[in-house]
Amino acid sequence: MMKTRREFLKKSGIVSAGLLVAANGLSAGNYSRIMGANDRIRVALIGCNRRFDPISKALTTCKNIDIAYVCDVDSRRQDKAVGRIKDLFGTAPKAQKDLRKILEDKDVDAVFNMTPDHWHAPGGWMTMEAEKHLYLEKPVTHNPNEGEALLRYQQRHPKLFVQVGTQQRSSVESIDIMQQIHAGELGDVYEAETFYITNRA
């Protein structure tokens, strides 16, 4: 069982298998800067569709967190998410359709942004401006300008940790095939085909 905020941050990076992109890195000093008087982490989950379930399940391994809010503009998804969190954690979170209202809550420590793609970058920089730690689902942006803006916001708030959910590139299979390509084991690669199957109903 984890007992500290430091352990939560380490564990959340493991369970989501993401890429931590905070410019100042993961030193012990950086961890100590985000320790507060309260040893529990209050989290808001934004976006209650496809990525909500795997992320919320992963967070059950972090025993010192409270899911304070779920947020979605679709009332049906939001109501379902409230019930899901109550089942997983034993306590129902608050439901809020407006991300801005959540960001005004000084007791929220971190936001997990799993919204539709066009809200990743705007929701990300709004979260950093509110001085909350951020987990951001892929794709991070729609264009380079949004990516550069996100970097500028993180640089303005260097104490914040920003993690991007690039899980697939961290998989053993993805790393192995890239190593083979870089080593020239596959010869010259001119084309790659991929497919993706999901139930969006």
C-alpha positions, 0 to 999 in steps of 0.5 A: 500500500502506498503511503505518500504523494511521492509513491502515488506519482511514481506508481501512476507513471507505472500503471499508465505506462506513459511518458513523463515530459516535465522539463525538470525531470524526476529527481527527489528534489522535484518530488519533494516540491509537490508534497503537501500537508495532505498526504492524499491526492485529489484527482479529477477525471475529464472525459468519460468515454473510451479511455475512462475505464482503463485509466480509472481501473489503473488508478485503483492500485494507487491507494492514497488517491481520491477521485474528486470529480468526473467531468463530461458534457454527456450526462449519460456518460457522466452518470455512468462514470460516477457509478463506476468510480463508486464501485471501484473506490467506494465513494461517489465523486462529484459530477461537473460538466464544466472543466473550468469549475473543477480547475477553480477548486484549490483542493484538486491536485491533478487532472487526467484529461481523456477528452476528445482529441480537439480538447487535449491541448486547450484542456492541457494548458488550462490545467497547467494555468490552474497549477494542477499536475496533468496526465494528457491522453494522446494525441497531445495536439492537432498541430505543432503550434499547439504542441509548442504552446503546451511546452511554453505553459509547462515552462511557465509552471516548472513545478508541475508534472505533465505525463502523456499517455503514449503507452504503445510506443513504450510496449515491448513489441514496439521497442523491439521492432524499432530496434530491428529497424534501426539495426538494419535487420529488416533492410530498407523499410518503405511502407508500414500498414496498421489497423485498429479495432474498437467498439465505439458503441 
